[in-house]
Amino acid sequence: MTTLFANTVTLRGFLGKDAEAPPSGNIRNDSFAVLLLATVSGIWDLGANEWHPRTDWHRIICPGPFFCGLVRGMRRGEYLEIEGELRNQSDPRTVVVAGEFHSVSKNTDTVHAVRIQRLDRPDALVDFGEDG
């Protein structure tokens, strides 16, 4: 049976900084931890025969006491796979332009984690040429 809606995101990448988790004494049911995950993609320019990489940074919200405990020891550079739901938040802000106040909203996309898995670091890709 097919469901009417689907909102599933799977990301695989490296932590850009240490996990931000509350101290163990302050964890409540509404606590959350935050991860910053980097994913790399890119395009190959056939005309110039060059690879143009692109790094995207993803803010991962890890809700609840379980995730707070799980991610507390995670450090920059760890290789992870994260599955979650994409969420969009709109934060109202006031800006001043030429002395006049204007209301604007800032949209932020986050992924709310439902599964986090540590992965083994991939072997470095080394080209040894045709002779091996």
N, CA, C and O atoms as a printed pandas DataFrame, in Angstrom:
     atom_number atom_name residue_name chain_id  residue_number  x_coord  y_coord  z_coord
0              1         N          MET        A               1    0.841   -1.184    0.000
1              2        CA          MET        A               1    0.000    0.000    0.000
2              3         C          MET        A               1    0.885    1.245    0.000
3              4         O          MET        A               1    1.824    1.344    0.790
4              5         N          THR        A               2    0.590    2.172   -0.867
5              6        CA          THR        A               2    1.350    3.404   -0.973
6              7         C          THR        A               2    0.726    4.468   -0.085
7              8         O          THR        A               2   -0.494    4.628   -0.054
8              9         N          THR        A               3    1.573    5.194    0.637
9             10        CA          THR        A               3    1.062    6.281    1.463
10            11         C          THR        A               3    0.901    7.531    0.611
11            12         O          THR        A               3    1.553    7.690   -0.422
12            13         N          LEU        A               4    0.034    8.400    1.058
13            14        CA          LEU        A               4   -0.268    9.607    0.301
14            15         C          LEU        A               4    0.899   10.593    0.307
15            16         O          LEU        A               4    1.185   11.229   -0.708
16            17         N          PHE        A               5    1.573   10.716    1.454
17            18        CA          PHE        A               5    2.674   11.672    1.574
18            19         C          PHE        A               5    3.928   10.956    2.057
19            20         O          PHE        A               5    3.850    9.955    2.769
20            21         N          ALA        A               6    5.076   11.475    1.664
21            22        CA          ALA        A               6    6.358   10.955    2.142
22            23         C          ALA        A               6    7.290   12.130    2.404
23            24         O          ALA        A               6    7.374   13.059    1.600
24            25         N          ASN        A               7    7.977   12.085    3.516
25            26        CA          ASN        A               7    8.941   13.118    3.869
26            27         C          ASN        A               7   10.126   12.425    4.534
27            28         O          ASN        A               7   10.241   12.416    5.760
28            29         N          THR        A               8   10.993   11.851    3.729
29            30        CA          THR        A               8   12.155   11.129    4.240
30            31         C          THR        A               8   13.410   11.646    3.552
31            32         O          THR        A               8   13.470   11.750    2.327
32            33         N          VAL        A               9   14.404   11.967    4.360
33            34        CA          VAL        A               9   15.683   12.450    3.857
34            35         C          VAL        A               9   16.767   11.524    4.388
35            36         O          VAL        A               9   16.786   11.212    5.578
36            37         N          THR        A              10   17.669   11.082    3.517
37            38        CA          THR        A              10   18.831   10.306    3.942
38            39         C          THR        A              10   20.079   11.071    3.533
39            40         O          THR        A              10   20.274   11.383    2.359
40            41         N          LEU        A              11   20.921   11.367    4.513
41            42        CA          LEU        A              11   22.159   12.106    4.278
42            43         C          LEU        A              11   23.340   11.270    4.746
43            44         O          LEU        A              11   23.262   10.601    5.776
44            45         N          ARG        A              12   24.423   11.306    3.998
45            46        CA          ARG        A              12   25.655   10.625    4.392
46            47         C          ARG        A              12   26.782   11.625    4.217
47            48         O          ARG        A              12   27.002   12.141    3.121
48            49         N          GLY        A              13   27.503   11.899    5.309
49            50        CA          GLY        A              13   28.579   12.876    5.228
50            51         C          GLY        A              13   29.375   12.944    6.513
51            52         O          GLY        A              13   29.289   12.060    7.366
52            53         N          PHE        A              14   30.153   14.010    6.639
53            54        CA          PHE        A              14   31.053   14.181    7.773
54            55         C          PHE        A              14   30.565   15.315    8.670
55            56         O          PHE        A              14   30.035   16.318    8.191
56            57         N          LEU        A              15   30.753   15.139    9.981
57            58        CA          LEU        A              15   30.406   16.201   10.920
58            59         C          LEU        A              15   31.354   17.376   10.725
59            60         O          LEU        A              15   32.570   17.202   10.643
60            61         N          GLY        A              16   30.784   18.572   10.651
61            62        CA          GLY        A              16   31.586   19.771   10.470
62            63         C          GLY        A              16   32.093   20.344   11.771
63            64         O          GLY        A              16   33.051   21.117   11.775
64            65         N          LYS        A              17   31.459   19.974   12.892
65            66        CA          LYS        A              17   31.931   20.387   14.213
66            67         C          LYS        A              17   31.380   19.408   15.239
67            68         O          LYS        A              17   30.508   18.596   14.933
68            69         N          ASP        A              18   31.895   19.493   16.453
69            70        CA          ASP        A              18   31.439   18.594   17.511
70            71         C          ASP        A              18   29.941   18.765   17.741
71            72         O          ASP        A              18   29.391   19.850   17.552
72            73         N          ALA        A              19   29.290   17.677   18.151
73            74        CA          ALA        A              19   27.853   17.716   18.424
74            75         C          ALA        A              19   27.552   18.693   19.554
75            76         O          ALA        A              19   28.306   18.795   20.522
76            77         N          GLU        A              20   26.437   19.412   19.414
77            78        CA          GLU        A              20   25.972   20.315   20.467
78            79         C          GLU        A              20   24.852   19.605   21.214
79            80         O          GLU        A              20   23.731   19.507   20.714
80            81         N          ALA        A              21   25.157   19.107   22.416
81            82        CA          ALA        A              21   24.166   18.377   23.207
82            83         C          ALA        A              21   24.151   18.948   24.620
83            84         O          ALA        A              21   25.187   19.381   25.125
84            85         N          PRO        A              22   22.973   18.950   25.266
85            86        CA          PRO        A              22   22.914   19.459   26.635
86            87         C          PRO        A              22   23.676   18.535   27.582
87            88         O          PRO        A              22   23.824   17.346   27.297
88            89         N          PRO        A              23   24.163   19.069   28.712
89            90        CA          PRO        A              23   24.836   18.217   29.688
90            91         C          PRO        A              23   23.879   17.152   30.222
91            92         O          PRO        A              23   22.668   17.365   30.263
92            93         N          SER        A              24   24.418   16.020   30.626
93            94        CA          SER        A              24   23.567   14.890   31.019
94            95         C          SER        A              24   22.632   15.227   32.177
95            96         O          SER        A              24   21.552   14.644   32.275
96            97         N          GLY        A              25   23.014   16.144   33.049
97            98        CA          GLY        A              25   22.153   16.509   34.175
98            99         C          GLY        A              25   20.966   17.376   33.784
99           100         O          GLY        A              25   20.028   17.515   34.568
100          101         N          ASN        A              26   20.984   17.961   32.593
101          102        CA          ASN        A              26   19.917   18.880   32.175
102          103         C          ASN        A              26   19.044   18.328   31.061
103          104         O          ASN        A              26   18.309   19.092   30.435
104          105         N          ILE        A              27   19.097   17.032   30.789
105          106        CA          ILE        A              27   18.306   16.468   29.697
106          107         C          ILE        A              27   16.881   16.209   30.167
107          108         O          ILE        A              27   16.652   15.544   31.178
108          109         N          ARG        A              28   15.917   16.756   29.402
109          110        CA          ARG        A              28   14.490   16.538   29.671
110          111         C          ARG        A              28   13.869   15.929   28.419
111          112         O          ARG        A              28   14.554   15.732   27.416
112          113         N          ASN        A              29   12.593   15.634   28.476
113          114        CA          ASN        A              29   11.916   15.040   27.317
114          115         C          ASN        A              29   11.900   15.964   26.108
115          116         O          ASN        A              29   11.866   15.487   24.973
116          117         N          ASP        A              30   11.925   17.292   26.329
117          118        CA          ASP        A              30   11.891   18.227   25.204
118          119         C          ASP        A              30   13.293   18.701   24.794
119          120         O          ASP        A              30   13.417   19.620   23.984
120          121         N          SER        A              31   14.335   18.093   25.336
121          122        CA          SER        A              31   15.706   18.462   24.975
122          123         C          SER        A              31   16.044   17.974   23.567
123          124         O          SER        A              31   15.433   17.035   23.057
124          125         N          PHE        A              32   17.020   18.625   22.957
125          126        CA          PHE        A              32   17.465   18.203   21.632
126          127         C          PHE        A              32   18.947   18.513   21.475
127          128         O          PHE        A              32   19.491   19.390   22.146
128          129         N          ALA        A              33   19.583   17.779   20.580
129          130        CA          ALA        A              33   20.977   18.019   20.219
130          131         C          ALA        A              33   21.012   18.499   18.772
131          132         O          ALA        A              33   20.058   18.296   18.022
132          133         N          VAL        A              34   22.112   19.136   18.386
133          134        CA          VAL        A              34   22.250   19.670   17.031
134          135         C          VAL        A              34   23.555   19.160   16.421
135          136         O          VAL        A              34   24.614   19.204   17.047
136          137         N          LEU        A              35   23.449   18.674   15.182
137          138        CA          LEU        A              35   24.617   18.255   14.409
138          139         C          LEU        A              35   24.711   19.119   13.160
139          140         O          LEU        A              35   23.694   19.560   12.625
140          141         N          LEU        A              36   25.927   19.360   12.699
141          142        CA          LEU        A              36   26.163   20.071   11.446
142          143         C          LEU        A              36   26.889   19.100   10.521
143          144         O          LEU        A              36   28.050   18.761   10.754
144          145         N          LEU        A              37   26.199   18.653    9.466
145          146        CA          LEU        A              37   26.712   17.614    8.580
146          147         C          LEU        A              37   27.050   18.199    7.212
147          148         O          LEU        A              37   26.268   18.959    6.642
148          149         N          ALA        A              38   28.218   17.839    6.693
149          150        CA          ALA        A              38   28.647   18.288    5.364
150          151         C          ALA        A              38   28.484   17.152    4.366
151          152         O          ALA        A              38   28.920   16.028    4.611
152          153         N          THR        A              39   27.848   17.458    3.231
153          154        CA          THR        A              39   27.770   16.511    2.122
154          155         C          THR        A              39   28.418   17.172    0.911
155          156         O          THR        A              39   28.341   18.388    0.738
156          157         N          VAL        A              40   29.051   16.361    0.081
157          158        CA          VAL        A              40   29.771   16.888   -1.079
158          159         C          VAL        A              40   29.177   16.303   -2.349
159          160         O          VAL        A              40   28.938   15.099   -2.441
160          161         N          SER        A              41   28.945   17.157   -3.314
161          162        CA          SER        A              41   28.515   16.740   -4.645
162          163         C          SER        A              41   29.213   17.678   -5.624
163          164         O          SER        A              41   30.064   18.472   -5.224
164          165         N          GLY        A              42   28.866   17.592   -6.876
165          166        CA          GLY        A              42   29.486   18.489   -7.833
166          167         C          GLY        A              42   29.102   18.142   -9.257
167          168         O          GLY        A              42   28.292   17.249   -9.506
168          169         N          ILE        A              43   29.702   18.870  -10.184
169          170        CA          ILE        A              43   29.446   18.614  -11.603
170          171         C          ILE        A              43   30.778   18.544  -12.336
171          172         O          ILE        A              43   31.766   19.162  -11.936
172          173         N          TRP        A              44   30.777   17.784  -13.406
173          174        CA          TRP        A              44   31.963   17.658  -14.244
174          175         C          TRP        A              44   31.792   18.564  -15.452
175          176         O          TRP        A              44   30.846   18.409  -16.224
176          177         N          ASP        A              45   32.709   19.511  -15.615
177          178        CA          ASP        A              45   32.700   20.424  -16.755
178          179         C          ASP        A              45   33.435   19.733  -17.899
179          180         O          ASP        A              45   34.662   19.645  -17.897
180          181         N          LEU        A              46   32.672   19.244  -18.878
181          182        CA          LEU        A              46   33.272   18.498  -19.985
182          183         C          LEU        A              46   34.194   19.365  -20.832
183          184         O          LEU        A              46   35.232   18.896  -21.300
184          185         N          GLY        A              47   33.824   20.622  -21.030
185          186        CA          GLY        A              47   34.635   21.506  -21.863
186          187         C          GLY        A              47   36.012   21.753  -21.272
187          188         O          GLY        A              47   37.012   21.750  -21.990
188          189         N          ALA        A              48   36.066   21.965  -19.966
189          190        CA          ALA        A              48   37.341   22.238  -19.301
190          191         C          ALA        A              48   37.964   20.975  -18.719
191          192         O          ALA        A              48   39.100   21.000  -18.245
192          193         N          ASN        A              49   37.217   19.865  -18.754
193          194        CA          ASN        A              49   37.668   18.599  -18.176
194          195         C          ASN        A              49   38.061   18.790  -16.710
195          196         O          ASN        A              49   39.140   18.384  -16.278
196          197         N          GLU        A              50   37.137   19.431  -15.946
197          198        CA          GLU        A              50   37.387   19.715  -14.530
198          199         C          GLU        A              50   36.173   19.337  -13.698
199          200         O          GLU        A              50   35.032   19.416  -14.154
200          201         N          TRP        A              51   36.444   18.929  -12.477
201          202        CA          TRP        A              51   35.406   18.640  -11.494
202          203         C          TRP        A              51   35.203   19.882  -10.642
203          204         O          TRP        A              51   36.171   20.428  -10.113
204          205         N          HIS        A              52   33.953   20.342  -10.496
205          206        CA          HIS        A              52   33.623   21.498   -9.672
206          207         C          HIS        A              52   32.833   21.004   -8.464
207          208         O          HIS        A              52   31.627   20.776   -8.560
208          209         N          PRO        A              53   33.513   20.837   -7.318
209          210        CA          PRO        A              53   32.829   20.303   -6.142
210          211         C          PRO        A              53   31.942   21.351   -5.475
211          212         O          PRO        A              53   32.137   22.557   -5.625
212          213         N          ARG        A              54   30.974   20.847   -4.741
213          214        CA          ARG        A              54   30.059   21.712   -3.994
214          215         C          ARG        A              54   29.818   21.056   -2.644
215          216         O          ARG        A              54   29.470   19.877   -2.580
216          217         N          THR        A              55   29.999   21.805   -1.571
217          218        CA          THR        A              55   29.752   21.297   -0.226
218          219         C          THR        A              55   28.492   21.952    0.313
219          220         O          THR        A              55   28.372   23.177    0.322
220          221         N          ASP        A              56   27.550   21.122    0.763
221          222        CA          ASP        A              56   26.327   21.618    1.394
222          223         C          ASP        A              56   26.374   21.289    2.880
223          224         O          ASP        A              56   26.812   20.210    3.276
224          225         N          TRP        A              57   25.918   22.231    3.692
225          226        CA          TRP        A              57   25.890   22.055    5.142
226          227         C          TRP        A              57   24.446   21.866    5.577
227          228         O          TRP        A              57   23.563   22.630    5.186
228          229         N          HIS        A              58   24.212   20.844    6.390
229          230        CA          HIS        A              58   22.867   20.494    6.832
230          231         C          HIS        A              58   22.797   20.559    8.354
231          232         O          HIS        A              58   23.637   19.994    9.054
232          233         N          ARG        A              59   21.779   21.258    8.851
233          234        CA          ARG        A              59   21.547   21.334   10.298
234          235         C          ARG        A              59   20.610   20.195   10.666
235          236         O          ARG        A              59   19.498   20.101   10.147
236          237         N          ILE        A              60   21.068   19.332   11.567
237          238        CA          ILE        A              60   20.309   18.162   11.976
238          239         C          ILE        A              60   19.859   18.364   13.418
239          240         O          ILE        A              60   20.685   18.566   14.308
240          241         N          ILE        A              61   18.547   18.309   13.647
241          242        CA          ILE        A              61   17.987   18.370   14.995
242          243         C          ILE        A              61   17.774   16.934   15.463
243          244         O          ILE        A              61   17.132   16.139   14.778
244          245         N          CYS        A              62   18.317   16.611   16.631
245          246        CA          CYS        A              62   18.213   15.259   17.197
246          247         C          CYS        A              62   17.354   15.347   18.453
247          248         O          CYS        A              62   17.872   15.643   19.530
248          249         N          PRO        A              63   16.029   15.090   18.333
249          250        CA          PRO        A              63   15.116   15.344   19.441
250          251         C          PRO        A              63   15.111   14.226   20.488
251          252         O          PRO        A              63   15.262   13.045   20.174
252          253         N          GLY        A              64   14.932   14.645   21.737
253          254        CA          GLY        A              64   14.704   13.693   22.815
254          255         C          GLY        A              64   15.956   13.246   23.548
255          256         O          GLY        A              64   17.076   13.416   23.066
256          257         N          PRO        A              65   15.739   12.669   24.727
257          258        CA          PRO        A              65   16.859   12.229   25.565
258          259         C          PRO        A              65   17.729   11.158   24.914
259          260         O          PRO        A              65   18.946   11.162   25.098
260          261         N          PHE        A              66   17.124   10.237   24.152
261          262        CA          PHE        A              66   17.906    9.167   23.533
262          263         C          PHE        A              66   18.966    9.743   22.604
263          264         O          PHE        A              66   20.140    9.390   22.707
264          265         N          PHE        A              67   18.557   10.632   21.692
265          266        CA          PHE        A              67   19.511   11.208   20.745
266          267         C          PHE        A              67   20.529   12.106   21.448
267          268         O          PHE        A              67   21.689   12.161   21.038
268          269         N          CYS        A              68   20.105   12.815   22.511
269          270        CA          CYS        A              68   21.054   13.661   23.247
270          271         C          CYS        A              68   22.201   12.819   23.795
271          272         O          CYS        A              68   23.363   13.219   23.726
272          273         N          GLY        A              69   21.865   11.647   24.340
273          274        CA          GLY        A              69   22.904   10.756   24.850
274          275         C          GLY        A              69   23.724   10.123   23.745
275          276         O          GLY        A              69   24.935    9.951   23.887
276          277         N          LEU        A              70   23.073    9.776   22.644
277          278        CA          LEU        A              70   23.757    9.106   21.535
278          279         C          LEU        A              70   24.808    9.994   20.877
279          280         O          LEU        A              70   25.909    9.531   20.578
280          281         N          VAL        A              71   24.485   11.252   20.652
281          282        CA          VAL        A              71   25.386   12.118   19.883
282          283         C          VAL        A              71   26.369   12.896   20.751
283          284         O          VAL        A              71   27.255   13.561   20.214
284          285         N          ARG        A              72   26.243   12.835   22.064
285          286        CA          ARG        A              72   27.068   13.669   22.939
286          287         C          ARG        A              72   28.566   13.515   22.657
287          288         O          ARG        A              72   29.289   14.511   22.686
288          289         N          GLY        A              73   29.044   12.329   22.392
289          290        CA          GLY        A              73   30.476   12.123   22.176
290          291         C          GLY        A              73   30.921   12.267   20.734
291          292         O          GLY        A              73   32.096   12.054   20.437
292          293         N          MET        A              74   30.029   12.618   19.837
293          294        CA          MET        A              74   30.406   12.699   18.419
294          295         C          MET        A              74   31.262   13.935   18.167
295          296         O          MET        A              74   30.964   15.030   18.645
296          297         N          ARG        A              75   32.332   13.729   17.402
297          298        CA          ARG        A              75   33.308   14.785   17.155
298          299         C          ARG        A              75   33.406   15.126   15.673
299          300         O          ARG        A              75   32.999   14.358   14.802
300          301         N          ARG        A              76   33.951   16.288   15.427
301          302        CA          ARG        A              76   34.165   16.768   14.058
302          303         C          ARG        A              76   34.926   15.718   13.253
303          304         O          ARG        A              76   35.896   15.135   13.738
304          305         N          GLY        A              77   34.479   15.480   12.015
305          306        CA          GLY        A              77   35.156   14.540   11.138
306          307         C          GLY        A              77   34.565   13.144   11.130
307          308         O          GLY        A              77   34.947   12.325   10.294
308          309         N          GLU        A              78   33.628   12.844   12.052
309          310        CA          GLU        A              78   33.021   11.511   12.053
310          311         C          GLU        A              78   32.132   11.347   10.826
311          312         O          GLU        A              78   31.486   12.293   10.375
312          313         N          TYR        A              79   32.114   10.129   10.300
313          314        CA          TYR        A              79   31.355    9.797    9.093
314          315         C          TYR        A              79   30.029    9.187    9.526
315          316         O          TYR        A              79   30.015    8.169   10.219
316          317         N          LEU        A              80   28.900    9.804    9.122
317          318        CA          LEU        A              80   27.576    9.400    9.593
318          319         C          LEU        A              80   26.592    9.235    8.450
319          320         O          LEU        A              80   26.739    9.832    7.383
320          321         N          GLU        A              81   25.584    8.409    8.702
321          322        CA          GLU        A              81   24.400    8.365    7.841
322          323         C          GLU        A              81   23.218    8.723    8.722
323          324         O          GLU        A              81   23.024    8.141    9.789
324          325         N          ILE        A              82   22.427    9.689    8.263
325          326        CA          ILE        A              82   21.302   10.189    9.047
326          327         C          ILE        A              82   20.046   10.113    8.205
327          328         O          ILE        A              82   20.022   10.539    7.050
328          329         N          GLU        A              83   19.010    9.566    8.800
329          330        CA          GLU        A              83   17.694    9.537    8.158
330          331         C          GLU        A              83   16.770   10.406    8.999
331          332         O          GLU        A              83   16.803   10.353   10.228
332          333         N          GLY        A              84   15.948   11.203    8.330
333          334        CA          GLY        A              84   15.061   12.082    9.067
334          335         C          GLY        A              84   14.001   12.692    8.181
335          336         O          GLY        A              84   13.807   12.295    7.032
336          337         N          GLU        A              85   13.317   13.676    8.755
337          338        CA          GLU        A              85   12.259   14.403    8.054
338          339         C          GLU        A              85   12.711   15.834    7.812
339          340         O          GLU        A              85   13.318   16.457    8.683
340          341         N          LEU        A              86   12.414   16.351    6.631
341          342        CA          LEU        A              86   12.746   17.730    6.291
342          343         C          LEU        A              86   11.696   18.655    6.892
343          344         O          LEU        A              86   10.496   18.442    6.723
344          345         N          ARG        A              87   12.158   19.679    7.594
345          346        CA          ARG        A              87   11.258   20.668    8.194
346          347         C          ARG        A              87   11.710   22.064    7.785
347          348         O          ARG        A              87   12.902   22.315    7.603
348          349         N          ASN        A              88   10.747   22.966    7.645
349          350        CA          ASN        A              88   11.023   24.346    7.292
350          351         C          ASN        A              88   10.486   25.232    8.396
351          352         O          ASN        A              88    9.328   25.105    8.795
352          353         N          GLN        A              89   11.338   26.144    8.899
353          354        CA          GLN        A              89   10.935   27.081    9.937
354          355         C          GLN        A              89   11.006   28.488    9.383
355          356         O          GLN        A              89   11.922   28.830    8.636
356          357         N          SER        A              90   10.039   29.291    9.752
357          358        CA          SER        A              90   10.036   30.687    9.353
358          359         C          SER        A              90   10.142   31.539   10.615
359          360         O          SER        A              90    9.271   31.480   11.483
360          361         N          ASP        A              91   11.211   32.332   10.717
361          362        CA          ASP        A              91   11.433   33.182   11.881
362          363         C          ASP        A              91   11.223   34.638   11.495
363          364         O          ASP        A              91   11.946   35.163   10.649
364          365         N          PRO        A              92   10.229   35.305   12.113
365          366        CA          PRO        A              92   10.019   36.727   11.800
366          367         C          PRO        A              92   11.147   37.580   12.382
367          368         O          PRO        A              92   11.615   37.344   13.496
368          369         N          ARG        A              93   11.570   38.574   11.604
369          370        CA          ARG        A              93   12.631   39.481   12.034
370          371         C          ARG        A              93   12.286   40.890   11.584
371          372         O          ARG        A              93   11.503   41.092   10.657
372          373         N          THR        A              94   12.883   41.848   12.255
373          374        CA          THR        A              94   12.722   43.243   11.869
374          375         C          THR        A              94   14.068   43.758   11.384
375          376         O          THR        A              94   15.084   43.600   12.061
376          377         N          VAL        A              95   14.068   44.373   10.211
377          378        CA          VAL        A              95   15.295   44.956    9.669
378          379         C          VAL        A              95   15.066   46.445    9.440
379          380         O          VAL        A              95   13.937   46.895    9.247
380          381         N          VAL        A              96   16.153   47.190    9.465
381          382        CA          VAL        A              96   16.082   48.632    9.246
382          383         C          VAL        A              96   16.749   48.942    7.913
383          384         O          VAL        A              96   17.920   48.625    7.702
384          385         N          VAL        A              97   15.987   49.570    7.012
385          386        CA          VAL        A              97   16.505   49.980    5.714
386          387         C          VAL        A              97   16.236   51.471    5.567
387          388         O          VAL        A              97   15.088   51.914    5.591
388          389         N          ALA        A              98   17.306   52.231    5.416
389          390        CA          ALA        A              98   17.211   53.689    5.260
390          391         C          ALA        A              98   16.381   54.308    6.384
391          392         O          ALA        A              98   15.576   55.209    6.145
392          393         N          GLY        A              99   16.583   53.821    7.609
393          394        CA          GLY        A              99   15.892   54.376    8.766
394          395         C          GLY        A              99   14.477   53.879    8.972
395          396         O          GLY        A              99   13.839   54.265    9.952
396          397         N          GLU        A             100   13.958   53.038    8.089
397          398        CA          GLU        A             100   12.601   52.500    8.231
398          399         C          GLU        A             100   12.655   51.041    8.663
399          400         O          GLU        A             100   13.503   50.272    8.209
400          401         N          PHE        A             101   11.727   50.674    9.552
401          402        CA          PHE        A             101   11.646   49.303   10.038
402          403         C          PHE        A             101   10.754   48.479    9.116
403          404         O          PHE        A             101    9.666   48.912    8.736
404          405         N          HIS        A             102   11.228   47.283    8.762
405          406        CA          HIS        A             102   10.468   46.376    7.902
406          407         C          HIS        A             102   10.443   44.990    8.536
407          408         O          HIS        A             102   11.443   44.524    9.083
408          409         N          SER        A             103    9.287   44.341    8.453
409          410        CA          SER        A             103    9.173   42.964    8.941
410          411         C          SER        A             103    9.501   42.007    7.804
411          412         O          SER        A             103    8.951   42.119    6.709
412          413         N          VAL        A             104   10.389   41.079    8.068
413          414        CA          VAL        A             104   10.756   40.052    7.095
414          415         C          VAL        A             104   10.757   38.708    7.818
415          416         O          VAL        A             104   10.759   38.648    9.047
416          417         N          SER        A             105   10.754   37.648    7.043
417          418        CA          SER        A             105   10.869   36.328    7.661
418          419         C          SER        A             105   12.065   35.604    7.060
419          420         O          SER        A             105   12.337   35.699    5.863
420          421         N          LYS        A             106   12.766   34.887    7.914
421          422        CA          LYS        A             106   13.926   34.110    7.472
422          423         C          LYS        A             106   13.531   32.644    7.512
423          424         O          LYS        A             106   13.149   32.123    8.560
424          425         N          ASN        A             107   13.625   31.978    6.362
425          426        CA          ASN        A             107   13.289   30.560    6.283
426          427         C          ASN        A             107   14.541   29.720    6.483
427          428         O          ASN        A             107   15.598   30.015    5.927
428          429         N          THR        A             108   14.408   28.672    7.282
429          430        CA          THR        A             108   15.511   27.765    7.567
430          431         C          THR        A             108   15.030   26.335    7.390
431          432         O          THR        A             108   13.994   25.950    7.932
432          433         N          ASP        A             109   15.781   25.548    6.632
433          434        CA          ASP        A             109   15.476   24.126    6.483
434          435         C          ASP        A             109   16.338   23.326    7.443
435          436         O          ASP        A             109   17.543   23.556    7.542
436          437         N          THR        A             110   15.722   22.387    8.150
437          438        CA          THR        A             110   16.440   21.489    9.041
438          439         C          THR        A             110   15.954   20.070    8.795
439          440         O          THR        A             110   14.880   19.854    8.234
440          441         N          VAL        A             111   16.752   19.118    9.218
441          442        CA          VAL        A             111   16.365   17.714    9.170
442          443         C          VAL        A             111   16.201   17.251   10.607
443          444         O          VAL        A             111   17.121   17.387   11.415
444          445         N          HIS        A             112   15.022   16.699   10.934
445          446        CA          HIS        A             112   14.774   16.146   12.265
446          447         C          HIS        A             112   15.064   14.652   12.202
447          448         O          HIS        A             112   14.359   13.900   11.529
448          449         N          ALA        A             113   16.106   14.232   12.908
449          450        CA          ALA        A             113   16.613   12.864   12.807
450          451         C          ALA        A             113   15.640   11.848   13.385
451          452         O          ALA        A             113   15.011   12.081   14.418
452          453         N          VAL        A             114   15.529   10.715   12.698
453          454        CA          VAL        A             114   14.810    9.555   13.232
454          455         C          VAL        A             114   15.758    8.356   13.340
455          456         O          VAL        A             114   15.456    7.387   14.036
456          457         N          ARG        A             115   16.918    8.422   12.647
457          458        CA          ARG        A             115   17.918    7.350   12.730
458          459         C          ARG        A             115   19.292    7.944   12.451
459          460         O          ARG        A             115   19.474    8.702   11.498
460          461         N          ILE        A             116   20.260    7.587   13.300
461          462        CA          ILE        A             116   21.642    8.031   13.119
462          463         C          ILE        A             116   22.534    6.804   13.207
463          464         O          ILE        A             116   22.419    6.005   14.137
464          465         N          GLN        A             117   23.424    6.660   12.231
465          466        CA          GLN        A             117   24.326    5.512   12.222
466          467         C          GLN        A             117   25.746    5.981   11.948
467          468         O          GLN        A             117   26.001    6.704   10.986
468          469         N          ARG        A             118   26.672    5.555   12.815
469          470        CA          ARG        A             118   28.088    5.824   12.559
470          471         C          ARG        A             118   28.573    4.860   11.491
471          472         O          ARG        A             118   28.240    3.675   11.516
472          473         N          LEU        A             119   29.359    5.369   10.555
473          474        CA          LEU        A             119   29.903    4.548    9.478
474          475         C          LEU        A             119   31.425    4.516    9.570
475          476         O          LEU        A             119   32.048    5.427   10.116
476          477         N          ASP        A             120   32.014    3.447    9.023
477          478        CA          ASP        A             120   33.473    3.387    8.926
478          479         C          ASP        A             120   33.924    4.423    7.909
479          480         O          ASP        A             120   33.274    4.642    6.887
480          481         N          ARG        A             121   35.047    5.051    8.210
481          482        CA          ARG        A             121   35.581    6.038    7.272
482          483         C          ARG        A             121   35.922    5.353    5.957
483          484         O          ARG        A             121   36.526    4.280    5.961
484          485         N          PRO        A             122   35.544    5.957    4.829
485          486        CA          PRO        A             122   35.889    5.347    3.540
486          487         C          PRO        A             122   37.394    5.430    3.299
487          488         O          PRO        A             122   38.058    6.369    3.740
488          489         N          ASP        A             123   37.916    4.433    2.591
489          490        CA          ASP        A             123   39.332    4.473    2.222
490          491         C          ASP        A             123   39.559    5.649    1.282
491          492         O          ASP        A             123   38.692    5.997    0.481
492          493         N          ALA        A             124   40.722    6.249    1.390
493          494        CA          ALA        A             124   41.060    7.360    0.496
494          495         C          ALA        A             124   41.151    6.835   -0.929
495          496         O          ALA        A             124   41.689    5.756   -1.175
496          497         N          LEU        A             125   40.626    7.602   -1.848
497          498        CA          LEU        A             125   40.688    7.214   -3.254
498          499         C          LEU        A             125   42.009    7.697   -3.834
499          500         O          LEU        A             125   42.250    8.899   -3.948
500          501         N          VAL        A             126   42.851    6.755   -4.193
501          502        CA          VAL        A             126   44.170    7.083   -4.720
502          503         C          VAL        A             126   44.302    6.479   -6.107
503          504         O          VAL        A             126   44.038    5.292   -6.302
504          505         N          ASP        A             127   44.710    7.296   -7.069
505          506        CA          ASP        A             127   44.924    6.819   -8.432
506          507         C          ASP        A             127   46.391    6.429   -8.581
507          508         O          ASP        A             127   47.277    7.284   -8.578
508          509         N          PHE        A             128   46.633    5.127   -8.712
509          510        CA          PHE        A             128   48.001    4.639   -8.849
510          511         C          PHE        A             128   48.430    4.542  -10.308
511          512         O          PHE        A             128   49.529    4.065  -10.592
512          513         N          GLY        A             129   47.600    4.978  -11.224
513          514        CA          GLY        A             129   47.935    4.923  -12.641
514          515         C          GLY        A             129   47.664    3.546  -13.222
515          516         O          GLY        A             129   47.092    2.681  -12.559
516          517         N          GLU        A             130   48.073    3.355  -14.446
517          518        CA          GLU        A             130   47.803    2.095  -15.139
518          519         C          GLU        A             130   48.664    0.949  -14.628
519          520         O          GLU        A             130   48.296   -0.214  -14.793
520          521         N          ASP        A             131   49.805    1.254  -14.009
521          522        CA          ASP        A             131   50.706    0.205  -13.543
522          523         C          ASP        A             131   50.285   -0.360  -12.192
523          524         O          ASP        A             131   50.854   -1.353  -11.738
524          525         N          GLY        A             132   49.291    0.257  -11.536
525          526        CA          GLY        A             132   48.759   -0.258  -10.291
526          527         C          GLY        A             132   49.549    0.144   -9.133
527          528         O          GLY        A             132   49.219   -0.218   -8.004
